[in-house]
Amino acid sequence: MTQTKEHVYQAKAIVIGGSLAGLFTGILLHSIGWQVDIYERSPHNLSSRGGGIVLQPEIVAAFHQANVTYEAPLGVVANERLYLKPDGSIAQRMAMRQTLTSWNLLYGIMRRHFPNNHYHSDKTLAKFEQTDDQVTATFTDGTQATADLLIGADGADSTVRQQLLPSYQPIYAGYIAYRGLVNEPDLPQETAALLTKRFAFQQFPNSHILQYVIPGEDESLVPGQRRFNWVWYVNYDEVTELPELLTDKTGRQRDASVPPGLMALAIEQQMRDYASQMLAPPFQTLVQATREPFVQTIRDLGIPQMAFGRVALVGDAAFIPRPHTAAGVSKGAANALSLVEALVNYNHNVRQALEIWETDQLRLGMHLWRRGQELGDRSQFTHGKERFGTQNKVSERLQHLR
């Protein structure tokens, strides 16, 4: 902060995007004395979005540094990994303690911590301009905001990035994730007993499914009030299949995902039928118990630059690592932690701090981006790019490859 005999100048930041990366940035900048205003384009509360998240150290570190109050363990503890055979029997088990949390729990904790009068919903960025001394954001409603720093934390389809790097857009990776959440009481007792306290997987050629228990929709960690979270990766051709998959039940074709409750009935039934053909019985039960499954395309994005004078890109606005890295959310936390460290080290000189900050964050983003591609391609494309129709087809193809 700049101090004179008369007053102390409080540095100001504009954060575009009020999801997790924006909130990590907001609470951490606030913790070092900055005035922060977050602008979120959605007019609605975001708390119902998202599913499960593997809790990583960067998330906990961000909460500690920002003095965020929460109740440990910040999620549901799984004690082992379980790999199932097609018949549902156990192929392998590995002792591995992990904490599994949820998008809505992290969002709720940070949203309650961040000053409510500085979080602005229904504010869509139109453009921004910067000078040597400040940056000004203009919104589609005609209002403006001026600050010392602007952070683009507005996700994969970032408006901030589109102004800075218009040729860099997310690229479809060749497969999607079917996802779902099931309340604990909705799953038969035998299946629930197998899947509780375990991170469970089933792997088969060009696909795999996983599940773990996460906090309830109301953030509850009480057994019986939590949810089973599952993700199933399936290959779909971008030209011949993806458009139909992304057309929701109202007839609207969506760009990258279909939210819960909006999957076209025919697509949902197709998914359930495919689950009956391909998945082990416990996973079949889990999918069939899901009331509102949803679809997310898996996309890749990497950029050559994250700092632009008084503007920076963080989270998925900069890099989209595939979910196999379990680092999408923690990357946003890491970006924010490093940012505030650089600002403090360089006496809140924005341009100097961003220049230093960028190097390690580009390296982190590139590493996760490439690692995610490596893991995803190994899972989905080892046996070509096709989607196997039945377990028998899998066996036939593997026999042919031998």
N, C-alpha and C positions, 0 to 999 in steps of 0.2 A: 504494500500500500504506500502511496505517496503522502508524506506527512509534512505539514507546515506548522507554524506557530498558531495559525488561525483554526485549522481543521485537518482532519485526516480524510483523504480522498478514498472512497470505497470503489474498487474496481467492479465493473459490471460485465456480466456475460449473458448472452442470448443462447439458449439451447433449443434447437429445432428438433422436435421429436420427444414425446413424453412417455415412451415405453421404457424398458429396463436400461438400455444404454444411456438414454437421456437422463433418467433418474440417478443412475450411478454418477454421471458427470455432475448433475445438479447438486446432489447432497455433498459430494466431495469438494466442489468449488465453494459451496456455502461454508464448509468446515474450515476453510482457510481464510474466511472473511469476505468473500466476494458476494455481491448482490447478484442473484441468479434468477432469471425468468425463463421458464420452460413453456414452449408453445407446441401444442399437440393439435394436429389437424382433425382428429375425430371429435365429434360433439358428444360422444358417449364415454362413460367410464370404461376403462380398458381391463378391469379386474377379471372379466370372464374369459379372457383370451388365453391361448396357450395350453400346454400340458405339463409333462414332467421335465425336470432338469436335474442333471447330476451336479451335486453341490461341489464346487471347486474352491481351493484355498483363496483365490483372488476375490471371490464374493464375500467370504468371511472377513478378509482383510479390509475390503472397502467399508463394510459395516462398522468394523472396529475404528477405522480412521475417522469416519464421519460421526462417531458416537451414536450410532443407531441402536435403539433399544429393541431387543428381541429375546425370545425364549429359546435356549438351546434345546434340541440339536438342529434346529432350522430345517427339519425334514424327517423322513422315515428312514431308519437304519436297516440296510440289508447286510446280512452276514456272509453270504456266499453267492457265487455264480453257479447257475444250473443250466446245463445244455441237455435238451430233450431229443430223443429219437422220434421218428415219425409215428410210432405207436404210443408215444407219451411216456415211455420209460426213460430213466435217466441215463444219458450217455456219458456225462462227465459232471463232476462238481468240483468247485475250487473255492477255498476259503478266501474271501475278499470282502472286507468291511467297507461299505460306502454309504453316504447319506444322500438320499434322493428327495429332492424338494419339488416345488411347483412354481410355475410362472406366477400364478395369482398370489401365492404367499409372499414371494419376493417383491412383487409389485405393491401389494398391500402394505408391507412393512415400510418400504421407501416412500410411498405416497403419503402415508400418515406422518412420516418424519419431515418431509419437505413442506415448507410454508405454503399453505393452500392459496393464499392471495397472490402467490407468484407462479402458480401453475394455471395456464390459460388453455382451455379446451376450445375446439371449433375455430382454430386459427391456422390457416393454410398459407404457407410461404409462397409469395409470388416471385420475389427476387431479392437479392442483397447487393449492396455496394460498399466498398471500403476505401478508406484513405490511409495515409500513414498513421493517423491518430485514432481512428474509430471505424466501426462497421455498422451499417444501417440495414435492417431487414424491413421489407415492405410486404404486407399481407394482402390477400385477395379481397379483404373487406375495406382496404384503403388505409388502414392504420399502419404506423411505423414504430420501430423500436431501435434505439441506438445504444451501442455498448463498446467495450474495449475488445471483446472476443466473441466470435460466433462459432458455435459447435453444431455440426451436422450430425445428428444422432437419429435421423429419420428413416432408418431401415434400408432394406435392399433396394427399394425404388426411390432412393433419396432425391429430393428436389435440390438440395444443396449440391450433391455430387453432379447432378445433371447440368447445373450451371458451370461447375468447375471443370468437369471431365465428361462432356456429353457423349463421347464415343465409348465409354465404359458402362456396360449394362450387364445385369445377371444373365447367365447362359444356362439353359436347361441341361442337366447332367445325364438325362436318358432314363430316369426312373423317378418314381414318386414315393411318398410315404402315406399309407393309410394309417390313421391314428384314431384312438378312442380312449374314453374314460369310463370306468364302471365303478359305481359305488359298491363298497364292500358287501353290504347285505344282498346285493343283486347277483352275486356269484355263488353257485352251489358250494356247499361246505368242503367237499373233497377237493375241488379245484382251488378254492381259496387257500386251503391248508398247504397245498403244494407250492403256490406262488407267493405267499406272504413271507416276508423277511428274506426274500431271494430276488436276485436279478436274473431272470430266466430268459433263455434264448432257444430258438430252433433255427438251425442253418441248413439250407439246401441249395443246390446249384442256382445261381443268379438271383438269390433272394435270402432274406432272413427276417425273423420277427423277434422282438424282445418285449419284456414287460417288467415293471416294478411298481411298488406301492408308493403313493405320494399323499401329501396332505389333502384333506377334504376341500370341497368348494368353498367352505367357510373358514379355511385354513386350519381345520382341526387335525390334531395328531392323535386323537383318541382312537384306539382300535374299534372298528365297527363304523367309524365316521369318516374313514379315509377313502381313497380311490385307487383302483388298479389302472395304471397307465400303460398302454401298449402302442408300439410303432412297428409297421410292417412295410418293408421296402420291396417294391414291385416294379419291373421294367415296363414302360409304355412308350411306343413310338411317338415322336414329337409331331409328325405330320398326320399319320393315319389314325391315331388313337387319342392323343392328348386333348384335342379340342372337345371331343365328346365327354371325356372324363371331367373336364373343367366347366362344363355347362351345368349350372345348378337347376334345381327343380322349378325355378321361375322362368327358365329359358335363357338366363343371362350367362354369357360365357365370361368366365373370370380369368385373370391373368396368370395367377400363380397358386391359388388355393381356393378351396370350397369350405366355408366355415361349418361348424356343427349345426345340424338341423336343416342344411340347405343342399345336401347331396341329392341328385336326381334319384328317384326311387329305383329306376332300372339299373343305374350304376351301383347303388347300394346293394341291390339284390345280386348283381353280378359279383361284387366283392364277397358277399356272404357265401355264395355258391363256390367261389374259388377257394375260400377258406376251408370249406368242407372237403374239397378235393386235395388240398395241399398241406394243411396244418395238422400238427399233433392234436389229439383230443382236448388237452387242457387249453390250448390256444384257440381251437374251434369254439369251445365253450365261452371263452373270453370275448371273442369277436361277436358271437351270437347274442351275448348279454349286453352288448353296447347299444344304447338307444340312439345316439346321434354321432356316428362316426364322421370323420372329416378327412380331407385330402390336402396334402401340401406337396408341391413339386420340389424336387431337390435341384438347387441351382448353384452355380459357381460364380464367384466374382473376386478379382484381385486388381488392385490399382497400383500405379507407380509412385503416387504422391499422396500424403495425408495432410500436409500443412501448406497453407496458401496465405501468407501474410498474417492477417488476424483471423483467419478461418481455418478450422480443422475438422476432419472427418473421423468419426469413431464408430465402433460396433459394426453392424452389417452395412452401414452406409459406405464403409471402406472395404472390408473383406467379408465374404461369406464362406466360412469353412463348412464343409458338409457335416451333418449332425453326428457322424461316427466318431468325430474327435471329442464329443461331449464338451466343447469349449466355446460354443457360440455366445453364450451369455457371459461366461467368465472373461472372454476377450474384451467385451465392453467394459467390464470392471477393471481389467488390467490397463486398458487405454486411459481410463479416468484416473486411476491411481498414479500412473506415470505422469500424466498431465499436471496434476496438482504438485507433485514432487518437483517437476521442472519449474513451474511457476514460482514456488517458494525458493528454490535454489538460485533463480535468476531475478529475485526481488520483484516478481510479478511483471517483468518485462515480457510482454506477450510474444513479440516477434522472436526474441532470442530464445525464449523457453520452447516455443513450437519447433524451432529449427533443431534444437537438441532432442526434444521429445520424439520427433518423427523417425529418427534412424532406428531405434529399437522397436518401435511400434510397427514399422514396415517389415522388419525382420520377423517379428512375431506373427503378423498377418500372413506373410508369405509362407512361413513354416506350417501354420495351421491349414492354410488353403491347399498346399501341396499334400500334406499328410492326409487331409480329408479325401482328396481325389484318389490317393493311393489306396486307402481303406475301402472307399466306396467302389472303385473299379474292381478291386479284388473280390468283393462280395457279389457284385451285380453282373460283371462281364467276363468272368473267368471262362465261361462256357459259351462265348458269343454274347449277343445282345438280346436273345429271345427270352420270352416268358414261358416257362414250362406249364403245360396244361394240366397234368395229373402227376401223381407220384410214379405211375408206371412209365410215363414219358421221361421222367428224370432218370429212372433206372435204365431205360433203353439208351438214352443219350450217353450216360456214363459208360455203359458197356461198349458202345460204339467208339468212344474216345479211347478206351483201353486197347 
